Amino acid sequence: MTTLSITSKGQVTLKKDLLKHLGTQPGDQLDVHTLPGGRIEIVAAPKKDIGGFIGLLAGKSAKCASIDEINEAAAKGWAGKAR
């Protein structure tokens, strides 16, 4: 068990071994969930990189869009005119 101290600003610093256990690196984020009985759960937040998005919709549709169709859909989406 690791004991952490609270600073006068109400901050807590997690030790390197805890961050390593979470599989985190500098710049990553943590999600904190409050639980009953004054407990919390800290988990590594899902990484929001393009790698997790690529292939997300693969096999979900028989349609294969051209680059022009993709660009048009993206432009409509950014303009708030999707669909």
N, CA, C and O atoms as a GROMACS GRO file, in nm:
protein
  332
    1MET      N    1   0.085  -0.118   0.000
    1MET     CA    2   0.000   0.000   0.000
    1MET      C    3   0.089   0.124   0.000
    1MET      O    4   0.192   0.128   0.067
    2THR      N    5   0.048   0.224  -0.076
    2THR     CA    6   0.120   0.350  -0.082
    2THR      C    7   0.038   0.457  -0.011
    2THR      O    8  -0.083   0.466  -0.031
    3THR      N    9   0.103   0.537   0.070
    3THR     CA   10   0.038   0.648   0.138
    3THR      C   11   0.081   0.778   0.072
    3THR      O   12   0.200   0.801   0.051
    4LEU      N   13  -0.015   0.862   0.039
    4LEU     CA   14   0.012   0.990  -0.027
    4LEU      C   15  -0.023   1.104   0.067
    4LEU      O   16  -0.111   1.089   0.152
    5SER      N   17   0.044   1.216   0.052
    5SER     CA   18   0.017   1.334   0.134
    5SER      C   19  -0.060   1.437   0.052
    5SER      O   20  -0.044   1.446  -0.069
    6ILE      N   21  -0.143   1.513   0.120
    6ILE     CA   22  -0.221   1.620   0.056
    6ILE      C   23  -0.151   1.752   0.085
    6ILE      O   24  -0.117   1.781   0.200
    7THR      N   25  -0.128   1.833  -0.020
    7THR     CA   26  -0.062   1.962  -0.002
    7THR      C   27  -0.162   2.064   0.054
    7THR      O   28  -0.281   2.036   0.062
    8SER      N   29  -0.112   2.181   0.092
    8SER     CA   30  -0.199   2.287   0.143
    8SER      C   31  -0.297   2.335   0.036
    8SER      O   32  -0.400   2.395   0.068
    9LYS      N   33  -0.266   2.308  -0.093
    9LYS     CA   34  -0.356   2.344  -0.202
    9LYS      C   35  -0.459   2.234  -0.229
    9LYS      O   36  -0.542   2.248  -0.319
   10GLY      N   37  -0.454   2.125  -0.152
   10GLY     CA   38  -0.547   2.015  -0.173
   10GLY      C   39  -0.505   1.923  -0.286
   10GLY      O   40  -0.589   1.851  -0.340
   11GLN      N   41  -0.379   1.923  -0.323
   11GLN     CA   42  -0.330   1.841  -0.433
   11GLN      C   43  -0.259   1.716  -0.382
   11GLN      O   44  -0.203   1.715  -0.272
   12VAL      N   45  -0.265   1.613  -0.463
   12VAL     CA   46  -0.198   1.487  -0.432
   12VAL      C   47  -0.112   1.450  -0.553
   12VAL      O   48  -0.158   1.460  -0.666
   13THR      N   49   0.010   1.407  -0.529
   13THR     CA   50   0.098   1.362  -0.637
   13THR      C   51   0.107   1.211  -0.631
   13THR      O   52   0.138   1.154  -0.526
   14LEU      N   53   0.080   1.147  -0.744
   14LEU     CA   54   0.090   1.001  -0.750
   14LEU      C   55   0.236   0.962  -0.773
   14LEU      O   56   0.305   1.025  -0.854
   15LYS      N   57   0.281   0.862  -0.704
   15LYS     CA   58   0.419   0.813  -0.717
   15LYS      C   59   0.439   0.746  -0.853
   15LYS      O   60   0.344   0.698  -0.914
   16LYS      N   61   0.564   0.742  -0.899
   16LYS     CA   62   0.597   0.684  -1.029
   16LYS      C   63   0.550   0.540  -1.041
   16LYS      O   64   0.502   0.500  -1.147
   17ASP      N   65   0.564   0.462  -0.934
   17ASP     CA   66   0.524   0.322  -0.944
   17ASP      C   67   0.374   0.307  -0.965
   17ASP      O   68   0.330   0.213  -1.032
   18LEU      N   69   0.294   0.398  -0.909
   18LEU     CA   70   0.149   0.394  -0.932
   18LEU      C   71   0.116   0.431  -1.076
   18LEU      O   72   0.030   0.368  -1.139
   19LEU      N   73   0.184   0.533  -1.128
   19LEU     CA   74   0.159   0.575  -1.266
   19LEU      C   75   0.203   0.466  -1.363
   19LEU      O   76   0.139   0.444  -1.466
   20LYS      N   77   0.312   0.398  -1.332
   20LYS     CA   78   0.358   0.288  -1.415
   20LYS      C   79   0.256   0.175  -1.414
   20LYS      O   80   0.229   0.113  -1.517
   21HIS      N   81   0.199   0.148  -1.296
   21HIS     CA   82   0.097   0.044  -1.284
   21HIS      C   83  -0.025   0.076  -1.371
   21HIS      O   84  -0.088  -0.014  -1.427
   22LEU      N   85  -0.058   0.205  -1.382
   22LEU     CA   86  -0.171   0.249  -1.465
   22LEU      C   87  -0.136   0.248  -1.613
   22LEU      O   88  -0.224   0.258  -1.698
   23GLY      N   89  -0.007   0.237  -1.644
   23GLY     CA   90   0.036   0.237  -1.784
   23GLY      C   91   0.034   0.375  -1.845
   23GLY      O   92   0.014   0.390  -1.966
   24THR      N   93   0.055   0.477  -1.762
   24THR     CA   94   0.048   0.614  -1.811
   24THR      C   95   0.186   0.671  -1.838
   24THR      O   96   0.287   0.620  -1.791
   25GLN      N   97   0.186   0.780  -1.916
   25GLN     CA   98   0.307   0.853  -1.948
   25GLN      C   99   0.277   1.001  -1.932
   25GLN      O  100   0.161   1.040  -1.926
   26PRO      N  101   0.381   1.085  -1.925
   26PRO     CA  102   0.357   1.230  -1.915
   26PRO      C  103   0.263   1.277  -2.026
   26PRO      O  104   0.280   1.240  -2.143
   27GLY      N  105   0.166   1.358  -1.990
   27GLY     CA  106   0.067   1.410  -2.085
   27GLY      C  107  -0.061   1.330  -2.088
   27GLY      O  108  -0.163   1.380  -2.136
   28ASP      N  109  -0.059   1.207  -2.037
   28ASP     CA  110  -0.181   1.126  -2.031
   28ASP      C  111  -0.275   1.182  -1.925
   28ASP      O  112  -0.235   1.261  -1.839
   29GLN      N  113  -0.399   1.141  -1.932
   29GLN     CA  114  -0.498   1.186  -1.834
   29GLN      C  115  -0.550   1.068  -1.754
   29GLN      O  116  -0.543   0.953  -1.799
   30LEU      N  117  -0.603   1.097  -1.636
   30LEU     CA  118  -0.662   0.996  -1.549
   30LEU      C  119  -0.808   1.029  -1.525
   30LEU      O  120  -0.844   1.146  -1.511
   31ASP      N  121  -0.892   0.927  -1.520
   31ASP     CA  122  -1.031   0.943  -1.482
   31ASP      C  123  -1.045   0.904  -1.336
   31ASP      O  124  -0.992   0.801  -1.294
   32VAL      N  125  -1.116   0.986  -1.258
   32VAL     CA  126  -1.136   0.957  -1.117
   32VAL      C  127  -1.286   0.941  -1.093
   32VAL      O  128  -1.365   1.029  -1.126
   33HIS      N  129  -1.323   0.828  -1.035
   33HIS     CA  130  -1.463   0.798  -1.006
   33HIS      C  131  -1.482   0.795  -0.855
   33HIS      O  132  -1.405   0.731  -0.783
   34THR      N  133  -1.586   0.864  -0.806
   34THR     CA  134  -1.615   0.857  -0.663
   34THR      C  135  -1.702   0.735  -0.636
   34THR      O  136  -1.795   0.705  -0.711
   35LEU      N  137  -1.670   0.667  -0.528
   35LEU     CA  138  -1.740   0.545  -0.489
   35LEU      C  139  -1.798   0.564  -0.350
   35LEU      O  140  -1.756   0.653  -0.276
   36PRO      N  141  -1.894   0.482  -0.312
   36PRO     CA  142  -1.950   0.491  -0.177
   36PRO      C  143  -1.842   0.469  -0.070
   36PRO      O  144  -1.740   0.406  -0.096
   37GLY      N  145  -1.867   0.520   0.048
   37GLY     CA  146  -1.778   0.496   0.160
   37GLY      C  147  -1.651   0.579   0.157
   37GLY      O  148  -1.550   0.539   0.217
   38GLY      N  149  -1.652   0.693   0.088
   38GLY     CA  150  -1.534   0.779   0.084
   38GLY      C  151  -1.420   0.723   0.002
   38GLY      O  152  -1.304   0.757   0.025
   39ARG      N  153  -1.451   0.637  -0.093
   39ARG     CA  154  -1.348   0.575  -0.177
   39ARG      C  155  -1.348   0.638  -0.316
   39ARG      O  156  -1.450   0.693  -0.360
   40ILE      N  157  -1.235   0.630  -0.383
   40ILE     CA  158  -1.226   0.674  -0.522
   40ILE      C  159  -1.158   0.564  -0.603
   40ILE      O  160  -1.086   0.480  -0.549
   41GLU      N  161  -1.182   0.568  -0.734
   41GLU     CA  162  -1.115   0.477  -0.826
   41GLU      C  163  -1.046   0.564  -0.930
   41GLU      O  164  -1.107   0.654  -0.988
   42ILE      N  165  -0.919   0.537  -0.955
   42ILE     CA  166  -0.842   0.612  -1.054
   42ILE      C  167  -0.802   0.515  -1.164
   42ILE      O  168  -0.741   0.411  -1.139
   43VAL      N  169  -0.838   0.550  -1.288
   43VAL     CA  170  -0.804   0.467  -1.403
   43VAL      C  171  -0.745   0.556  -1.512
   43VAL      O  172  -0.776   0.675  -1.520
   44ALA      N  173  -0.660   0.499  -1.594
   44ALA     CA  174  -0.605   0.573  -1.707
   44ALA      C  175  -0.718   0.605  -1.804
   44ALA      O  176  -0.795   0.516  -1.842
   45ALA      N  177  -0.729   0.732  -1.843
   45ALA     CA  178  -0.832   0.772  -1.938
   45ALA      C  179  -0.798   0.714  -2.074
   45ALA      O  180  -0.681   0.702  -2.110
   46PRO      N  181  -0.900   0.677  -2.151
   46PRO     CA  182  -0.873   0.627  -2.286
   46PRO      C  183  -0.796   0.732  -2.366
   46PRO      O  184  -0.826   0.851  -2.359
   47LYS      N  185  -0.698   0.686  -2.440
   47LYS     CA  186  -0.618   0.778  -2.521
   47LYS      C  187  -0.698   0.819  -2.643
   47LYS      O  188  -0.760   0.737  -2.710
   48LYS      N  189  -0.694   0.947  -2.670
   48LYS     CA  190  -0.771   1.003  -2.783
   48LYS      C  191  -0.677   1.034  -2.897
   48LYS      O  192  -0.646   1.149  -2.925
   49ASP      N  193  -0.633   0.928  -2.963
   49ASP     CA  194  -0.547   0.949  -3.078
   49ASP      C  195  -0.612   0.887  -3.201
   49ASP      O  196  -0.707   0.810  -3.189
   50ILE      N  197  -0.562   0.920  -3.314
   50ILE     CA  198  -0.620   0.874  -3.440
   50ILE      C  199  -0.613   0.723  -3.453
   50ILE      O  200  -0.696   0.663  -3.521
   51GLY      N  201  -0.516   0.661  -3.387
   51GLY     CA  202  -0.501   0.516  -3.396
   51GLY      C  203  -0.623   0.441  -3.346
   51GLY      O  204  -0.658   0.336  -3.400
   52GLY      N  205  -0.690   0.495  -3.244
   52GLY     CA  206  -0.809   0.430  -3.192
   52GLY      C  207  -0.930   0.450  -3.282
   52GLY      O  208  -1.029   0.377  -3.270
   53PHE      N  209  -0.924   0.548  -3.370
   53PHE     CA  210  -1.035   0.578  -3.459
   53PHE      C  211  -1.027   0.502  -3.591
   53PHE      O  212  -1.128   0.461  -3.647
   54ILE      N  213  -0.904   0.484  -3.641
   54ILE     CA  214  -0.886   0.420  -3.770
   54ILE      C  215  -0.941   0.278  -3.766
   54ILE      O  216  -0.907   0.199  -3.678
   55GLY      N  217  -1.025   0.248  -3.860
   55GLY     CA  218  -1.083   0.114  -3.869
   55GLY      C  219  -1.205   0.094  -3.781
   55GLY      O  220  -1.261  -0.016  -3.778
   56LEU      N  221  -1.246   0.197  -3.708
   56LEU     CA  222  -1.359   0.185  -3.617
   56LEU      C  223  -1.487   0.142  -3.688
   56LEU      O  224  -1.567   0.066  -3.633
   57LEU      N  225  -1.506   0.189  -3.810
   57LEU     CA  226  -1.628   0.158  -3.885
   57LEU      C  227  -1.607   0.053  -3.993
   57LEU      O  228  -1.697   0.027  -4.073
   58ALA      N  229  -1.491  -0.008  -3.995
   58ALA     CA  230  -1.461  -0.108  -4.097
   58ALA      C  231  -1.562  -0.222  -4.092
   58ALA      O  232  -1.589  -0.278  -3.986
   59GLY      N  233  -1.617  -0.255  -4.207
   59GLY     CA  234  -1.713  -0.364  -4.216
   59GLY      C  235  -1.853  -0.330  -4.172
   59GLY      O  236  -1.940  -0.417  -4.171
   60LYS      N  237  -1.880  -0.205  -4.136
   60LYS     CA  238  -2.012  -0.165  -4.087
   60LYS      C  239  -2.107  -0.129  -4.201
   60LYS      O  240  -2.228  -0.119  -4.180
   61SER      N  241  -2.054  -0.110  -4.321
   61SER     CA  242  -2.135  -0.072  -4.436
   61SER      C  243  -2.077  -0.135  -4.562
   61SER      O  244  -1.956  -0.155  -4.573
   62ALA      N  245  -2.165  -0.165  -4.656
   62ALA     CA  246  -2.120  -0.219  -4.784
   62ALA      C  247  -2.074  -0.106  -4.877
   62ALA      O  248  -2.005  -0.132  -4.975
   63LYS      N  249  -2.113   0.019  -4.847
   63LYS     CA  250  -2.077   0.133  -4.931
   63LYS      C  251  -1.932   0.171  -4.911
   63LYS      O  252  -1.880   0.171  -4.799
   64CYS      N  253  -1.868   0.204  -5.021
   64CYS     CA  254  -1.729   0.251  -5.019
   64CYS      C  255  -1.731   0.393  -5.076
   64CYS      O  256  -1.756   0.411  -5.195
   65ALA      N  257  -1.706   0.493  -4.991
   65ALA     CA  258  -1.714   0.633  -5.033
   65ALA      C  259  -1.586   0.676  -5.102
   65ALA      O  260  -1.476   0.633  -5.066
   66SER      N  261  -1.603   0.762  -5.202
   66SER     CA  262  -1.486   0.819  -5.270
   66SER      C  263  -1.430   0.930  -5.182
   66SER      O  264  -1.496   0.975  -5.088
   67ILE      N  265  -1.310   0.975  -5.212
   67ILE     CA  266  -1.249   1.084  -5.135
   67ILE      C  267  -1.332   1.211  -5.147
   67ILE      O  268  -1.341   1.288  -5.052
   68ASP      N  269  -1.394   1.233  -5.265
   68ASP     CA  270  -1.479   1.351  -5.283
   68ASP      C  271  -1.603   1.342  -5.194
   68ASP      O  272  -1.644   1.442  -5.134
   69GLU      N  273  -1.663   1.223  -5.185
   69GLU     CA  274  -1.780   1.205  -5.098
   69GLU      C  275  -1.742   1.224  -4.951
   69GLU      O  276  -1.819   1.282  -4.874
   70ILE      N  277  -1.626   1.176  -4.913
   70ILE     CA  278  -1.580   1.192  -4.774
   70ILE      C  279  -1.556   1.340  -4.744
   70ILE      O  280  -1.597   1.389  -4.639
   71ASN      N  281  -1.490   1.411  -4.836
   71ASN     CA  282  -1.465   1.553  -4.816
   71ASN      C  283  -1.596   1.632  -4.808
   71ASN      O  284  -1.608   1.723  -4.726
   72GLU      N  285  -1.692   1.598  -4.892
   72GLU     CA  286  -1.822   1.667  -4.889
   72GLU      C  287  -1.894   1.643  -4.756
   72GLU      O  288  -1.949   1.736  -4.697
   73ALA      N  289  -1.893   1.518  -4.709
   73ALA     CA  290  -1.957   1.486  -4.581
   73ALA      C  291  -1.888   1.558  -4.466
   73ALA      O  292  -1.955   1.608  -4.375
   74ALA      N  293  -1.754   1.564  -4.469
   74ALA     CA  294  -1.679   1.634  -4.364
   74ALA      C  295  -1.712   1.783  -4.365
   74ALA      O  296  -1.730   1.843  -4.259
   75ALA      N  297  -1.718   1.844  -4.483
   75ALA     CA  298  -1.749   1.986  -4.494
   75ALA      C  299  -1.889   2.016  -4.439
   75ALA      O  300  -1.908   2.114  -4.368
   76LYS      N  301  -1.986   1.931  -4.473
   76LYS     CA  302  -2.122   1.948  -4.421
   76LYS      C  303  -2.125   1.933  -4.269
   76LYS      O  304  -2.194   2.007  -4.199
   77GLY      N  305  -2.050   1.836  -4.220
   77GLY     CA  306  -2.046   1.815  -4.076
   77GLY      C  307  -1.988   1.935  -4.001
   77GLY      O  308  -2.042   1.976  -3.899
   78TRP      N  309  -1.878   1.991  -4.053
   78TRP     CA  310  -1.817   2.107  -3.990
   78TRP      C  311  -1.907   2.229  -3.999
   78TRP      O  312  -1.904   2.316  -3.912
   79ALA      N  313  -1.988   2.237  -4.105
   79ALA     CA  314  -2.078   2.350  -4.124
   79ALA      C  315  -2.208   2.331  -4.046
   79ALA      O  316  -2.294   2.419  -4.048
   80GLY      N  317  -2.224   2.218  -3.980
   80GLY     CA  318  -2.346   2.192  -3.903
   80GLY      C  319  -2.461   2.151  -3.992
   80GLY      O  320  -2.577   2.164  -3.951
   81LYS      N  321  -2.434   2.103  -4.112
   81LYS     CA  322  -2.539   2.068  -4.208
   81LYS      C  323  -2.538   1.918  -4.239
   81LYS      O  324  -2.577   1.877  -4.348
   82ALA      N  325  -2.493   1.838  -4.144
   82ALA     CA  326  -2.488   1.693  -4.168
   82ALA      C  327  -2.627   1.640  -4.192
   82ALA      O  328  -2.724   1.683  -4.130
   83ARG      N  329  -2.635   1.544  -4.285
   83ARG     CA  330  -2.759   1.476  -4.324
   83ARG      C  331  -2.839   1.560  -4.413
   83ARG      O  332  -2.947   1.519  -4.456
   0.00000   0.00000   0.00000
